[in-house]
Amino acid sequence: MRALGALAALASLAACTGNEAPVARALAEAPPSAAVELREIELTYSAQAVIEAVRQSTVAAQVAGRIVDIRFDVGDTVKKGEVIVRVDQRAATQALAASEAQVREAQAALTNARAQYERSKQLLAQKFVSQAAFDQAETAYRAAQERVAGVLASAGQAATERSFATIVAPYSGVVSARHVELGEMATPGRPLMTVFDPSALRAVASVPQTRVAAVQASARARVEIPSIDRWIEVKQITVVPSADPRTYTTRVRLDLPPDVRGVYPGVYARAHFVTGKATKLLVPRAAVIRRSEVTAVYVVDGKSVPQLRQVRLGAAGDETRVEVLAGLKPGERVALEPVKAGLATAGGY
């Protein structure tokens, strides 16, 4: 109200000081306007919502060690398989080398046991050794085989443990949080980074149980993101089959298309569920001005002179128009640039 008063006072001052030319030119120019119309629109039920990622992972350490490399930071884009953090792997490398040495030792012993077994088999056929001696050679050979299998498994485990020192991105996404600093100690289970997939987002709203049936029956909704002044058509609606016994509400998930930009988890949103249709008197949102407790528009008469008029708005509408309950009639025209219309009126507020 103060801003409009200041604009009106400025126009009045210009008129009083003899500088009528700018005001006259503004009055002579027809301001851009639009008609107030009766239209059939979709009725909606609105609920507060919050954006969350369908895929969001907090990558944690699986081995202990000092963090020696951090490749990405908050806000960076990573691709699937890229290294994001590295833990000191010298101990794991030494353990792997020891396991590989045990594998070579066990394989050499197996080679020797196999040769001994083959010789005993030939000698038994020639009656040069007893059955007990042959059985002993066969047992030693089988034991050597099991020994090799065991140390190979240990070496594989050591190789896997060493691979845990290099943490990679589980999928392509954006880093939303970094939980460690270079040089800190990583321990199994300690969070390192949080990554989310920006191409798979959804809005989550809590809907009263009395509205759930209508939401399911329509299966249509749009999500409004006030921070970027955008309305998004929802791909799919999923009603979570459980209710909060304290608030008597049910969570509803609204999947967003993959091409949404400027939205990330935690952003405030409003979910507008379509529940029916009705004919309403609509005015362009761009024509509405709000100052303190006053909501008004500039009505343009037949002489293209804008006049301020207070109106009362309803809840129905869409991203471009809003319902008018009182103050306007069908066919009247309103200025689409209310600030310029205010400048064109000498003392119009």
Order of alpha helices (4+ residues) and beta strands (2+ residues): alpha-alpha-beta-beta-beta-beta-beta-beta-alpha-alpha-beta-beta-beta-beta-beta-alpha-beta-beta-beta-beta-beta-beta-beta-beta-beta-beta-beta-alpha
